[in-house]
Amino acid sequence: MLNIALFGPPGAGKGTQSKLLLEKYNLTYISTGDILREEIAKQTALGKEAKSIIEKGGLVPDEIIVQIIEKKVIMNLDSHGILFDGFPRTVVQAYILEGLLLKLNSSLTCMLSLEVPEDELITRMLERAKTSGRADDNLDIIKVRLQEYENKTKPVINFYKAKNIYHPINGVGNVEEIFEKLSHTIESTIKHDYFNVVLLGKPGSGKGTQGEILARNNNLIYISTGKLMREEIAANTELGRIAKPFLDKGEIAPDEIAIKLIERQIERNRTAYGFIFKGFPRTIVQAYILDGLLRRMNSKVSLMLNIRLSTLDAIKRLHDRSKTEKRRAYDTTTELILNRLDEYEKKTKPVIEYYKKQSIFFDVDGAGSEEEVNDRLQDKIKQGLRQVRNID
């Protein structure tokens, strides 16, 4: 989804620019101000409570805001995206928005901040007061609102700066000029969306082989935490020495190691089209970790592919591999093979259920030749891309 937060102090022109953005990008409009004024006009209990706060130039409590916004979002699940006007206005609300969008398996694409000098803002709002009839358009309350903005709202900029999605826009000029700046920024932001694939399956299902092929065919960066750890072990690094005892037994190495290795690969490939994560996450905790790592770059898991293989076939493949140069330390005995499969059943299957609930899960038959399995996986990649483009 193309989710935009249009930001700026009172009088910056968010309402005017919102109308133009809605028309161009076919977005659902969510303005906390409009929704609250509608409640006030209907004289609901919520509206009466909000009215007294607004007229004093204060911010309506988050408890009220959350209920209104969540209802609006849920009513527009088939939208191409959402334009938030006047929300978030505090760091707390920024976290709330993160949670609301996470429930939709989405995130905020960009935060656009209209920058206008204070004297210009006061002039605009006093002019508006002549026709608006709004009680909060008088000089005293205007100053309170601007001060409120300085004290509470501007820290939100730092929140989104840390996520690399903050974009200041010069809000002085005619409407068309400002809109052109907004549109240009949005277009440049959209181009940096990532397509991220998680590839899971039992030990012996062929994840490594298939992951590398899929990465080459789809212009993705292949990230295998197992392969990266083996490289660290071969280089006798500190990370490698810590990971070695775990890998030798076919067990999951400490998450701190995986985090450092994945962060390093992502940082080295910031301009990539996307990433394919082979064999990670293997636990629910790691699934949360991956979500966090991707959210730092304003991204998410786009697709989860599970290579389905029977336990008997997995044992046969691992046993056969133990006789080749590709063998792993944990392929050498039946006990180690069974230990890996048992670990998969206990810890990784819940990860699959996690992604099933997000409607990004695809199951693929792992039986057959390398080419046959890859064709099935590639079909699911194409299906996932269509799904992402239709939704996002």
C-alpha contacts under 8 A as a table, 3 or more apart, distances in Angstrom:
res1	aa1	res2	aa2	distance
1	M	79	S	7.88
1	M	80	H	5.67
1	M	81	G	4.63
1	M	82	I	7.61
1	M	106	S	6.57
1	M	107	S	7.76
1	M	109	T	7.96
1	M	391	I	5.67
1	M	392	D	3.33
2	L	27	L	7.87
2	L	80	H	6.46
2	L	81	G	4.45
2	L	82	I	6.56
2	L	108	L	7.51
2	L	109	T	5.93
2	L	190	I	7.95
2	L	392	D	5.82
3	N	81	G	5.11
3	N	82	I	4.75
3	N	83	L	5.94
3	N	84	F	7.73
3	N	107	S	6.95
3	N	108	L	4.96
3	N	109	T	5.11
3	N	110	C	6.99
4	I	81	G	7.94
4	I	82	I	6.30
4	I	83	L	4.86
4	I	84	F	6.08
4	I	108	L	6.16
4	I	109	T	5.84
4	I	110	C	5.30
4	I	111	M	5.90
4	I	112	L	7.34
5	A	83	L	5.93
5	A	84	F	4.63
5	A	85	D	6.24
5	A	86	G	7.85
5	A	87	F	6.85
5	A	88	P	7.49
5	A	108	L	7.45
5	A	110	C	6.54
5	A	111	M	4.73
5	A	112	L	6.20
6	L	14	K	6.58
6	L	18	S	7.64
6	L	83	L	7.08
6	L	84	F	6.03
6	L	85	D	5.22
6	L	86	G	6.95
6	L	87	F	7.85
6	L	111	M	6.09
6	L	112	L	5.03
6	L	113	S	6.16
6	L	114	L	7.67
7	F	14	K	7.16
7	F	85	D	6.86
7	F	86	G	6.46
7	F	87	F	7.60
7	F	111	M	6.78
7	F	112	L	5.66
7	F	113	S	4.36
7	F	114	L	6.10
8	G	12	A	5.79
8	G	14	K	7.10
8	G	86	G	7.95
8	G	113	S	5.15
8	G	114	L	4.84
8	G	115	E	6.41
9	P	12	A	5.60
9	P	114	L	7.72
9	P	115	E	7.87
9	P	116	V	7.81
9	P	121	L	7.96
9	P	146	L	6.69
9	P	149	Y	6.31
10	P	13	G	7.85
10	P	121	L	7.14
10	P	125	M	7.95
10	P	145	R	7.19
10	P	146	L	6.80
11	G	14	K	7.61
11	G	121	L	5.23
11	G	122	I	7.49
11	G	124	R	6.16
11	G	125	M	5.71
12	A	114	L	6.19
12	A	115	E	7.18
12	A	116	V	6.14
12	A	121	L	6.47
12	A	171	G	6.59
13	G	16	T	5.50
13	G	17	Q	6.38
13	G	114	L	7.79
13	G	171	G	7.60
14	K	17	Q	5.31
14	K	18	S	5.84
14	K	85	D	6.69
14	K	86	G	7.95
14	K	114	L	7.63
15	G	18	S	5.09
15	G	19	K	6.62
15	G	85	D	7.36
16	T	19	K	5.64
16	T	20	L	7.02
16	T	175	V	7.84
17	Q	20	L	5.27
17	Q	21	L	6.26
17	Q	175	V	7.41
17	Q	178	I	7.97
17	Q	179	F	6.37
18	S	21	L	5.09
18	S	22	L	6.03
18	S	29	Y	7.88
18	S	83	L	7.47
18	S	85	D	7.22
19	K	22	L	5.24
19	K	23	E	6.41
20	L	23	E	5.34
20	L	24	K	6.31
20	L	179	F	7.41
21	L	24	K	5.19
21	L	25	Y	5.99
21	L	26	N	7.78
21	L	27	L	7.73
21	L	179	F	7.90
21	L	183	S	7.78
22	L	25	Y	5.54
22	L	26	N	5.20
22	L	27	L	5.02
22	L	28	T	7.04
22	L	29	Y	6.92
22	L	83	L	7.30
23	E	26	N	5.39
23	E	27	L	7.44
25	Y	80	H	7.85
26	N	79	S	7.96
26	N	80	H	6.50
26	N	81	G	7.58
27	L	79	S	6.50
27	L	80	H	5.75
27	L	81	G	4.95
27	L	82	I	5.10
27	L	83	L	6.15
28	T	76	N	7.10
28	T	79	S	6.34
28	T	80	H	7.62
28	T	81	G	6.17
28	T	82	I	4.63
28	T	83	L	6.03
29	Y	82	I	6.00
29	Y	83	L	5.05
29	Y	84	F	6.43
29	Y	85	D	7.55
30	I	35	I	7.80
30	I	69	I	7.24
30	I	72	K	7.37
30	I	82	I	7.07
30	I	83	L	6.03
30	I	84	F	4.97
30	I	85	D	6.09
31	S	34	D	5.29
31	S	35	I	6.23
31	S	84	F	6.04
31	S	85	D	4.66
31	S	86	G	5.96
31	S	87	F	7.30
32	T	35	I	5.15
32	T	36	L	5.94
32	T	65	I	7.04
32	T	68	I	7.92
32	T	69	I	7.45
32	T	85	D	6.98
32	T	86	G	6.08
32	T	87	F	6.68
33	G	36	L	5.21
33	G	37	R	6.10
33	G	86	G	6.92
34	D	37	R	5.10
34	D	38	E	6.16
35	I	38	E	5.09
35	I	39	E	6.40
35	I	68	I	7.49
36	L	39	E	5.01
36	L	40	I	6.20
36	L	47	G	6.40
36	L	50	A	7.07
37	R	40	I	4.88
37	R	41	A	6.08
37	R	47	G	7.34
38	E	41	A	5.07
38	E	42	K	6.31
38	E	47	G	7.75
39	E	42	K	5.15
39	E	43	Q	6.18
39	E	44	T	5.81
39	E	46	L	6.76
39	E	47	G	4.45
39	E	48	K	7.93
40	I	43	Q	4.84
40	I	44	T	6.44
40	I	46	L	7.66
40	I	47	G	3.96
40	I	48	K	5.93
40	I	50	A	7.37
40	I	51	K	6.34
41	A	44	T	7.97
41	A	47	G	7.45
42	K	47	G	7.30
43	Q	46	L	7.95
43	Q	47	G	5.58
43	Q	48	K	5.95
44	T	47	G	4.87
44	T	48	K	6.16
45	A	48	K	5.25
45	A	49	E	6.34
46	L	49	E	5.22
46	L	50	A	6.19
46	L	64	I	7.37
47	G	50	A	5.08
47	G	51	K	5.98
48	K	51	K	5.15
48	K	52	S	6.85
49	E	52	S	6.03
49	E	53	I	7.04
50	A	53	I	5.31
50	A	54	I	6.16
50	A	60	V	5.97
51	K	54	I	5.23
51	K	55	E	6.13
52	S	55	E	5.37
52	S	56	K	6.56
53	I	56	K	5.37
53	I	57	G	6.59
53	I	58	G	5.30
53	I	59	L	6.68
53	I	60	V	6.27
54	I	57	G	5.03
54	I	58	G	5.44
54	I	59	L	6.61
54	I	60	V	6.93
54	I	136	D	7.22
55	E	58	G	7.49
55	E	135	A	6.07
55	E	136	D	5.43
55	E	141	I	7.98
56	K	136	D	7.32
56	K	141	I	6.78
57	G	136	D	6.53
57	G	141	I	5.72
57	G	142	I	7.53
57	G	144	V	6.01
57	G	145	R	5.24
57	G	148	E	7.95
58	G	145	R	7.06
58	G	148	E	7.33
60	V	64	I	7.00
60	V	65	I	7.01
61	P	64	I	5.72
61	P	65	I	6.61
62	D	65	I	4.87
62	D	66	V	5.87
62	D	93	Q	6.97
63	E	66	V	5.49
63	E	67	Q	6.62
64	I	67	Q	5.54
64	I	68	I	6.52
65	I	68	I	5.36
65	I	69	I	6.15
66	V	69	I	5.29
66	V	70	E	5.92
66	V	96	I	7.59
67	Q	70	E	5.46
67	Q	71	K	6.26
68	I	71	K	5.43
68	I	72	K	6.42
69	I	72	K	5.08
69	I	73	V	6.12
70	E	73	V	5.10
70	E	74	I	6.12
70	E	100	L	6.90
71	K	74	I	5.33
71	K	75	M	6.28
72	K	75	M	5.21
72	K	76	N	6.64
73	V	76	N	5.29
73	V	77	L	6.52
74	I	77	L	5.55
76	N	79	S	5.49
78	D	391	I	7.49
79	S	82	I	7.30
79	S	391	I	7.74
80	H	390	N	7.85
80	H	391	I	6.26
80	H	392	D	6.20
81	G	392	D	7.02
84	F	87	F	5.71
84	F	88	P	7.83
86	G	89	R	6.46
87	F	93	Q	7.30
87	F	94	A	7.89
88	P	91	V	7.42
88	P	93	Q	5.01
88	P	94	A	5.18
88	P	97	L	7.11
88	P	156	V	7.69
89	R	93	Q	6.40
89	R	94	A	7.42
89	R	149	Y	7.86
89	R	152	K	7.28
89	R	153	T	4.83
89	R	154	K	7.94
89	R	156	V	6.96
90	T	93	Q	5.15
90	T	94	A	6.31
90	T	152	K	5.70
90	T	153	T	4.84
90	T	154	K	7.73
90	T	155	P	7.13
90	T	156	V	5.80
91	V	94	A	4.87
91	V	95	Y	6.45
91	V	152	K	7.93
91	V	153	T	7.39
91	V	155	P	6.61
91	V	156	V	5.08
91	V	159	F	6.94
92	V	95	Y	5.26
92	V	96	I	6.31
93	Q	96	I	4.75
93	Q	97	L	6.10
94	A	97	L	5.13
94	A	98	E	6.35
94	A	156	V	6.96
94	A	159	F	7.78
95	Y	98	E	4.98
95	Y	99	G	6.41
96	I	99	G	5.17
96	I	100	L	6.26
97	L	100	L	5.02
97	L	101	L	6.14
98	E	101	L	5.41
98	E	102	L	6.03
98	E	107	S	6.59
98	E	108	L	7.42
99	G	102	L	4.99
99	G	103	K	6.41
100	L	103	K	5.41
100	L	104	L	7.08
101	L	104	L	5.12
101	L	105	N	6.44
101	L	106	S	5.08
101	L	107	S	5.26
101	L	108	L	7.37
102	L	105	N	4.80
102	L	106	S	5.32
102	L	107	S	6.26
103	K	106	S	7.38
105	N	358	Q	6.53
106	S	300	K	7.59
107	S	298	N	7.09
107	S	299	S	7.44
108	L	111	M	7.57
108	L	298	N	7.37
109	T	165	I	6.96
109	T	189	T	7.43
109	T	190	I	7.60
109	T	298	N	7.00
110	C	165	I	4.77
110	C	166	Y	6.28
110	C	167	H	7.37
110	C	186	I	7.46
110	C	189	T	7.16
111	M	160	Y	7.03
111	M	165	I	5.89
111	M	166	Y	4.95
111	M	167	H	6.11
112	L	166	Y	6.28
112	L	167	H	4.98
112	L	168	P	6.02
112	L	169	I	6.72
112	L	182	L	7.37
113	S	166	Y	7.44
113	S	167	H	6.10
113	S	168	P	4.71
113	S	169	I	5.67
114	L	168	P	6.21
114	L	169	I	4.89
114	L	170	N	5.91
114	L	171	G	4.86
115	E	168	P	6.53
115	E	169	I	5.84
115	E	170	N	5.11
115	E	171	G	5.05
115	E	172	V	7.60
116	V	120	E	6.73
116	V	121	L	6.64
116	V	170	N	6.83
116	V	171	G	5.30
116	V	172	V	6.07
117	P	120	E	5.46
117	P	121	L	6.44
118	E	121	L	4.98
118	E	122	I	6.29
119	D	122	I	5.25
119	D	123	T	6.28
120	E	123	T	5.13
120	E	124	R	6.20
121	L	124	R	5.16
121	L	125	M	6.24
122	I	125	M	5.27
122	I	126	L	6.10
122	I	139	L	7.61
122	I	142	I	7.02
122	I	143	K	7.99
123	T	126	L	5.35
123	T	127	E	6.22
124	R	127	E	5.21
124	R	128	R	6.18
125	M	128	R	4.83
125	M	129	A	6.12
125	M	137	D	6.19
125	M	138	N	7.92
125	M	142	I	7.53
126	L	129	A	5.02
126	L	130	K	7.00
126	L	137	D	6.43
126	L	138	N	6.54
126	L	139	L	7.01
127	E	130	K	5.65
127	E	131	T	7.80
128	R	131	T	5.78
128	R	132	S	5.81
128	R	137	D	7.31
129	A	132	S	5.18
129	A	133	G	6.14
129	A	134	R	6.66
129	A	137	D	5.08
129	A	138	N	6.81
130	K	133	G	7.06
132	S	137	D	7.96
133	G	137	D	7.79
134	R	137	D	5.61
135	A	138	N	6.99
136	D	141	I	5.76
136	D	142	I	6.79
137	D	141	I	6.79
137	D	142	I	6.17
138	N	141	I	5.62
138	N	142	I	5.87
139	L	142	I	4.99
139	L	143	K	6.24
140	D	143	K	5.37
140	D	144	V	6.46
141	I	144	V	4.87
141	I	145	R	6.09
142	I	145	R	5.12
142	I	146	L	6.21
143	K	146	L	5.12
143	K	147	Q	6.09
144	V	147	Q	5.12
144	V	148	E	6.02
145	R	148	E	4.92
145	R	149	Y	6.14
146	L	149	Y	4.95
146	L	150	E	6.31
147	Q	150	E	5.01
147	Q	151	N	6.14
148	E	151	N	5.19
148	E	152	K	5.88
148	E	153	T	7.21
149	Y	152	K	5.52
149	Y	153	T	4.73
149	Y	154	K	6.32
150	E	153	T	6.04
150	E	154	K	5.57
151	N	154	K	6.90
151	N	155	P	7.88
152	K	155	P	6.43
153	T	156	V	5.70
153	T	157	I	7.89
154	K	157	I	5.53
154	K	158	N	7.68
155	P	158	N	5.39
155	P	159	F	6.77
156	V	159	F	4.96
156	V	160	Y	6.49
157	I	160	Y	5.35
157	I	161	K	5.97
157	I	166	Y	6.69
158	N	161	K	4.83
158	N	162	A	6.21
159	F	162	A	5.50
159	F	163	K	6.89
160	Y	163	K	4.92
160	Y	164	N	6.23
160	Y	165	I	5.67
160	Y	166	Y	5.18
161	K	164	N	4.92
161	K	165	I	6.16
161	K	166	Y	5.06
162	A	165	I	7.91
163	K	166	Y	7.59
163	K	295	R	7.83
163	K	296	R	5.62
163	K	297	M	6.29
163	K	298	N	6.43
164	N	297	M	7.07
164	N	298	N	7.58
165	I	298	N	7.37
167	H	185	T	7.51
169	I	178	I	7.70
169	I	181	K	6.87
169	I	182	L	6.94
170	N	178	I	7.07
171	G	178	I	6.07
172	V	178	I	7.32
173	G	177	E	6.38
173	G	178	I	6.46
174	N	177	E	5.50
174	N	178	I	6.46
175	V	178	I	5.35
175	V	179	F	6.11
176	E	179	F	5.09
176	E	180	E	6.16
177	E	180	E	5.19
177	E	181	K	6.51
178	I	181	K	5.20
178	I	182	L	6.37
179	F	182	L	5.03
179	F	183	S	6.10
180	E	183	S	5.14
180	E	184	H	6.09
181	K	184	H	5.23
181	K	185	T	6.30
182	L	185	T	5.27
182	L	186	I	6.27
183	S	186	I	5.10
183	S	187	E	6.14
184	H	187	E	5.23
184	H	188	S	6.28
185	T	188	S	5.22
185	T	189	T	6.18
186	I	189	T	5.05
186	I	190	I	6.20
187	E	190	I	5.27
187	E	191	K	6.63
188	S	191	K	5.50
188	S	192	H	7.25
189	T	192	H	5.57
189	T	193	D	7.47
190	I	193	D	5.76
192	H	271	T	7.82
192	H	273	Y	7.86
193	D	273	Y	7.67
193	D	299	S	7.00
194	Y	272	A	7.63
194	Y	273	Y	5.56
194	Y	274	G	4.62
194	Y	275	F	7.66
194	Y	299	S	6.33
194	Y	300	K	7.91
195	F	273	Y	6.44
195	F	274	G	4.48
195	F	275	F	6.66
195	F	301	V	7.49
195	F	302	S	5.79
196	N	274	G	5.18
196	N	275	F	4.80
196	N	276	I	5.78
196	N	277	F	7.74
196	N	300	K	6.87
196	N	301	V	5.09
196	N	302	S	5.06
196	N	303	L	6.49
197	V	274	G	7.98
197	V	275	F	6.25
197	V	276	I	4.56
197	V	277	F	6.12
197	V	301	V	6.17
197	V	302	S	5.96
197	V	303	L	4.85
197	V	304	M	5.67
197	V	305	L	7.29
198	V	276	I	5.80
198	V	277	F	4.79
198	V	278	K	6.25
198	V	279	G	7.58
198	V	280	F	6.96
198	V	281	P	7.73
198	V	301	V	7.09
198	V	303	L	6.35
198	V	304	M	4.64
198	V	305	L	6.12
199	L	207	K	6.69
199	L	211	G	7.00
199	L	276	I	7.00
199	L	277	F	5.98
199	L	278	K	4.91
199	L	279	G	6.14
199	L	280	F	7.53
199	L	304	M	6.06
199	L	305	L	4.92
199	L	306	N	5.99
199	L	307	I	7.59
200	L	207	K	6.73
200	L	278	K	6.44
200	L	279	G	5.24
200	L	280	F	7.28
200	L	304	M	7.63
200	L	305	L	6.22
200	L	306	N	4.78
200	L	307	I	6.27
201	G	205	S	5.83
201	G	207	K	6.74
201	G	279	G	7.47
201	G	306	N	5.24
201	G	307	I	4.72
201	G	308	R	6.19
201	G	309	L	7.48
202	K	205	S	5.41
202	K	307	I	7.48
202	K	308	R	7.44
202	K	309	L	6.81
202	K	311	T	7.85
202	K	314	A	6.91
202	K	341	L	6.83
202	K	344	Y	6.60
203	P	206	G	7.71
203	P	314	A	6.48
203	P	318	L	7.50
203	P	340	R	7.04
203	P	341	L	6.60
203	P	344	Y	7.79
204	G	207	K	7.62
204	G	314	A	4.94
204	G	315	I	7.26
204	G	317	R	5.64
204	G	318	L	5.41
205	S	307	I	6.34
205	S	308	R	7.31
205	S	309	L	6.11
205	S	314	A	6.26
205	S	317	R	7.92
205	S	366	G	6.40
206	G	209	T	5.53
206	G	210	Q	6.08
206	G	307	I	7.94
206	G	366	G	7.83
207	K	210	Q	5.23
207	K	211	G	5.59
207	K	278	K	6.42
207	K	279	G	7.24
207	K	307	I	7.41
208	G	211	G	5.12
208	G	212	E	6.28
208	G	224	S	7.66
208	G	278	K	6.67
209	T	212	E	5.54
209	T	213	I	6.49
210	Q	213	I	5.14
210	Q	214	L	6.06
210	Q	370	E	7.68
210	Q	374	N	6.31
211	G	214	L	5.16
211	G	215	A	6.06
211	G	222	Y	6.84
211	G	276	I	6.98
211	G	277	F	7.95
211	G	278	K	6.28
212	E	215	A	5.09
212	E	216	R	6.31
212	E	222	Y	6.19
213	I	216	R	5.24
213	I	217	N	6.16
213	I	374	N	7.80
214	L	217	N	5.13
214	L	218	N	5.92
214	L	220	L	7.67
214	L	374	N	7.64
214	L	378	Q	7.13
215	A	218	N	5.37
215	A	219	N	5.72
215	A	220	L	4.49
215	A	221	I	5.93
215	A	222	Y	5.63
215	A	275	F	7.72
215	A	276	I	6.52
216	R	219	N	5.45
216	R	220	L	6.56
217	N	220	L	7.88
219	N	272	A	7.95
219	N	273	Y	6.52
219	N	274	G	7.57
220	L	272	A	6.87
220	L	273	Y	5.97
220	L	274	G	5.02
220	L	275	F	4.98
220	L	276	I	6.25
221	I	269	N	7.62
221	I	272	A	6.88
221	I	273	Y	7.89
221	I	274	G	6.31
221	I	275	F	4.59
221	I	276	I	6.06
222	Y	275	F	6.01
222	Y	276	I	5.03
222	Y	277	F	6.41
222	Y	278	K	7.43
223	I	228	L	7.87
223	I	262	I	7.28
223	I	265	Q	7.35
223	I	275	F	6.98
223	I	276	I	6.00
223	I	277	F	4.96
223	I	278	K	6.14
224	S	227	K	5.25
224	S	228	L	6.17
224	S	277	F	6.04
224	S	278	K	4.89
224	S	279	G	6.62
224	S	280	F	7.40
225	T	228	L	5.01
225	T	229	M	5.99
225	T	258	A	6.13
225	T	261	L	7.04
225	T	262	I	7.25
225	T	278	K	7.32
225	T	279	G	7.26
225	T	280	F	6.91
226	G	229	M	5.14
226	G	230	R	6.23
226	G	279	G	7.68
227	K	230	R	5.11
227	K	231	E	6.31
228	L	231	E	5.12
228	L	232	E	6.36
228	L	261	L	7.00
229	M	232	E	4.94
229	M	233	I	6.17
229	M	239	L	7.63
229	M	240	G	6.07
229	M	243	A	6.77
229	M	261	L	7.98
230	R	233	I	4.93
230	R	234	A	6.12
230	R	240	G	7.13
230	R	244	K	7.93
231	E	234	A	5.06
231	E	235	A	6.19
231	E	240	G	7.62
232	E	235	A	5.09
232	E	236	N	6.08
232	E	237	T	5.52
232	E	238	E	7.93
232	E	239	L	6.35
232	E	240	G	4.35
232	E	241	R	7.90
233	I	236	N	4.88
233	I	237	T	6.37
233	I	239	L	7.50
233	I	240	G	3.86
233	I	241	R	6.09
233	I	243	A	7.38
233	I	244	K	6.34
234	A	237	T	7.95
234	A	240	G	7.42
235	A	240	G	7.39
236	N	240	G	5.72
236	N	241	R	6.25
237	T	240	G	4.96
237	T	241	R	6.23
238	E	241	R	5.20
238	E	242	I	6.41
239	L	242	I	5.24
239	L	243	A	6.17
239	L	257	I	6.48
240	G	243	A	5.06
240	G	244	K	5.92
241	R	244	K	5.43
241	R	245	P	7.77
242	I	245	P	6.99
243	A	246	F	5.59
243	A	247	L	6.32
243	A	253	A	5.59
243	A	254	P	7.44
243	A	257	I	7.52
244	K	247	L	5.22
244	K	248	D	5.99
245	P	248	D	5.24
245	P	249	K	6.61
246	F	249	K	5.43
246	F	250	G	6.27
246	F	251	E	4.98
246	F	252	I	6.20
246	F	253	A	5.38
247	L	250	G	4.83
247	L	251	E	5.69
247	L	252	I	7.03
247	L	253	A	6.85
247	L	329	A	7.62
247	L	330	Y	7.32
248	D	251	E	7.61
248	D	329	A	5.36
248	D	330	Y	5.70
249	K	329	A	7.49
249	K	330	Y	5.70
249	K	336	L	6.49
250	G	329	A	7.86
250	G	330	Y	5.20
250	G	336	L	6.68
250	G	337	I	7.80
250	G	339	N	7.19
250	G	340	R	5.55
251	E	340	R	6.81
251	E	343	E	7.41
253	A	257	I	7.14
253	A	258	A	7.68
254	P	257	I	5.84
254	P	258	A	7.20
255	D	258	A	5.18
255	D	259	I	6.15
255	D	286	Q	7.16
256	E	259	I	5.17
256	E	260	K	6.36
257	I	260	K	5.33
257	I	261	L	6.32
258	A	261	L	5.19
258	A	262	I	6.03
259	I	262	I	5.29
259	I	263	E	5.96
259	I	289	I	7.71
260	K	263	E	5.21
260	K	264	R	6.16
261	L	264	R	5.17
261	L	265	Q	6.39
262	I	265	Q	5.15
262	I	266	I	6.14
263	E	266	I	5.22
263	E	267	E	6.04
263	E	293	L	7.30
264	R	267	E	5.23
264	R	268	R	6.25
265	Q	268	R	5.17
265	Q	269	N	6.34
266	I	269	N	5.16
266	I	270	R	6.02
267	E	270	R	5.54
269	N	272	A	5.40
272	A	275	F	7.54
277	F	280	F	5.75
277	F	281	P	7.93
279	G	282	R	6.29
280	F	286	Q	7.25
280	F	287	A	7.80
281	P	284	I	7.34
281	P	286	Q	4.85
281	P	287	A	5.07
281	P	290	L	6.98
281	P	348	T	7.83
281	P	351	V	7.36
282	R	286	Q	6.37
282	R	287	A	7.43
282	R	344	Y	7.62
282	R	347	K	6.55
282	R	348	T	4.79
282	R	351	V	6.77
283	T	286	Q	5.10
283	T	287	A	6.32
283	T	347	K	5.18
283	T	348	T	5.22
283	T	350	P	7.29
283	T	351	V	5.88
284	I	287	A	4.92
284	I	288	Y	6.47
284	I	347	K	7.46
284	I	348	T	7.52
284	I	350	P	6.66
284	I	351	V	5.30
284	I	354	Y	7.60
285	V	288	Y	5.21
285	V	289	I	6.26
286	Q	289	I	4.73
286	Q	290	L	6.08
287	A	290	L	5.20
287	A	291	D	6.29
287	A	351	V	6.81
288	Y	291	D	5.04
288	Y	292	G	6.25
289	I	292	G	5.07
289	I	293	L	6.19
290	L	293	L	5.00
290	L	294	L	6.11
291	D	294	L	5.32
291	D	295	R	6.02
291	D	300	K	6.15
291	D	301	V	7.13
292	G	295	R	5.07
292	G	296	R	6.36
293	L	296	R	5.45
293	L	297	M	7.35
294	L	297	M	5.45
294	L	298	N	6.43
294	L	299	S	4.92
294	L	300	K	5.24
294	L	301	V	7.54
295	R	298	N	4.56
295	R	299	S	4.98
295	R	300	K	6.06
296	R	299	S	7.30
301	V	304	M	7.40
302	S	360	I	6.67
302	S	384	G	7.48
302	S	388	V	7.02
303	L	360	I	4.99
303	L	361	F	6.35
303	L	362	F	7.68
303	L	381	I	7.73
303	L	384	G	6.18
304	M	355	Y	6.78
304	M	360	I	5.83
304	M	361	F	4.82
304	M	362	F	6.15
305	L	361	F	6.15
305	L	362	F	5.01
305	L	363	D	6.03
305	L	364	V	7.01
305	L	377	L	7.53
305	L	380	K	7.80
306	N	352	I	7.71
306	N	361	F	7.61
306	N	362	F	6.29
306	N	363	D	4.95
306	N	364	V	5.95
307	I	363	D	6.37
307	I	364	V	5.00
307	I	365	D	5.98
307	I	366	G	5.16
308	R	363	D	6.60
308	R	364	V	5.73
308	R	365	D	5.00
308	R	366	G	5.11
308	R	367	A	7.88
309	L	313	D	6.56
309	L	314	A	6.53
309	L	365	D	6.79
309	L	366	G	5.30
309	L	367	A	6.55
310	S	313	D	5.29
310	S	314	A	6.24
311	T	314	A	5.00
311	T	315	I	6.23
311	T	341	L	7.77
312	L	315	I	5.21
312	L	316	K	6.32
313	D	316	K	5.08
313	D	317	R	6.16
314	A	317	R	5.21
314	A	318	L	6.19
315	I	318	L	5.24
315	I	319	H	6.00
315	I	337	I	6.99
315	I	338	L	7.86
316	K	319	H	5.10
316	K	320	D	6.11
317	R	320	D	5.09
317	R	321	R	6.08
318	L	321	R	4.99
318	L	322	S	6.24
318	L	331	D	6.00
318	L	337	I	7.22
319	H	322	S	5.22
319	H	323	K	7.20
319	H	331	D	6.57
319	H	332	T	7.68
319	H	334	T	7.79
320	D	323	K	5.62
320	D	324	T	7.28
321	R	324	T	5.27
321	R	325	E	7.85
321	R	326	K	6.35
321	R	327	R	5.24
321	R	331	D	7.28
322	S	325	E	7.86
322	S	326	K	7.39
322	S	327	R	4.51
322	S	328	R	6.90
322	S	331	D	5.22
322	S	332	T	5.71
323	K	327	R	6.73
324	T	327	R	5.63
327	R	331	D	6.20
327	R	332	T	7.71
328	R	331	D	5.25
328	R	332	T	7.27
329	A	332	T	5.99
330	Y	333	T	7.12
330	Y	336	L	5.45
330	Y	337	I	6.42
330	Y	340	R	7.99
331	D	334	T	7.55
331	D	336	L	6.58
331	D	337	I	5.84
332	T	336	L	7.17
332	T	337	I	7.79
333	T	336	L	5.41
333	T	337	I	6.42
334	T	337	I	5.06
334	T	338	L	6.10
335	E	338	L	5.24
335	E	339	N	6.11
336	L	339	N	4.92
336	L	340	R	6.29
337	I	340	R	5.25
337	I	341	L	6.39
338	L	341	L	5.07
338	L	342	D	6.01
339	N	342	D	5.08
339	N	343	E	6.12
340	R	343	E	5.04
340	R	344	Y	6.22
341	L	344	Y	5.00
341	L	345	E	6.32
342	D	345	E	5.14
342	D	346	K	6.26
343	E	346	K	5.24
343	E	347	K	5.89
343	E	348	T	7.48
344	Y	347	K	5.45
344	Y	348	T	4.92
344	Y	349	K	6.65
345	E	348	T	6.07
345	E	349	K	5.60
346	K	349	K	6.61
346	K	350	P	7.70
347	K	350	P	6.28
347	K	351	V	7.41
348	T	351	V	5.16
348	T	352	I	6.82
349	K	352	I	5.20
349	K	353	E	6.68
350	P	353	E	5.04
350	P	354	Y	6.27
351	V	354	Y	4.91
351	V	355	Y	6.54
352	I	355	Y	5.31
352	I	356	K	6.17
352	I	361	F	7.58
353	E	356	K	4.92
353	E	357	K	6.42
354	Y	357	K	5.58
354	Y	358	Q	7.02
355	Y	358	Q	5.08
355	Y	359	S	6.73
355	Y	360	I	6.16
355	Y	361	F	5.60
356	K	359	S	5.37
356	K	360	I	6.39
356	K	361	F	4.97
357	K	360	I	7.91
358	Q	361	F	7.40
360	I	384	G	7.58
362	F	380	K	6.85
364	V	373	V	7.76
364	V	376	R	6.56
364	V	377	L	6.49
365	D	373	V	6.95
365	D	376	R	7.63
366	G	373	V	5.75
367	A	373	V	6.91
368	G	372	E	6.03
368	G	373	V	6.36
369	S	372	E	5.14
369	S	373	V	6.27
370	E	373	V	5.38
370	E	374	N	6.12
371	E	374	N	5.04
371	E	375	D	6.11
372	E	375	D	5.19
372	E	376	R	6.52
373	V	376	R	5.22
373	V	377	L	6.28
374	N	377	L	4.97
374	N	378	Q	5.96
375	D	378	Q	5.08
375	D	379	D	6.23
376	R	379	D	5.19
376	R	380	K	6.54
377	L	380	K	5.16
377	L	381	I	6.30
378	Q	381	I	4.91
378	Q	382	K	6.28
379	D	382	K	5.19
379	D	383	Q	6.22
380	K	383	Q	4.85
380	K	384	G	5.94
381	I	384	G	5.01
381	I	385	L	6.15
382	K	385	L	5.09
382	K	386	R	6.32
383	Q	386	R	5.21
383	Q	387	Q	6.22
384	G	387	Q	4.95
384	G	388	V	6.14
385	L	388	V	5.11
385	L	389	R	6.15
386	R	389	R	5.17
386	R	390	N	6.03
387	Q	390	N	5.20
387	Q	391	I	6.16
388	V	391	I	5.26
388	V	392	D	5.51
389	R	392	D	5.12
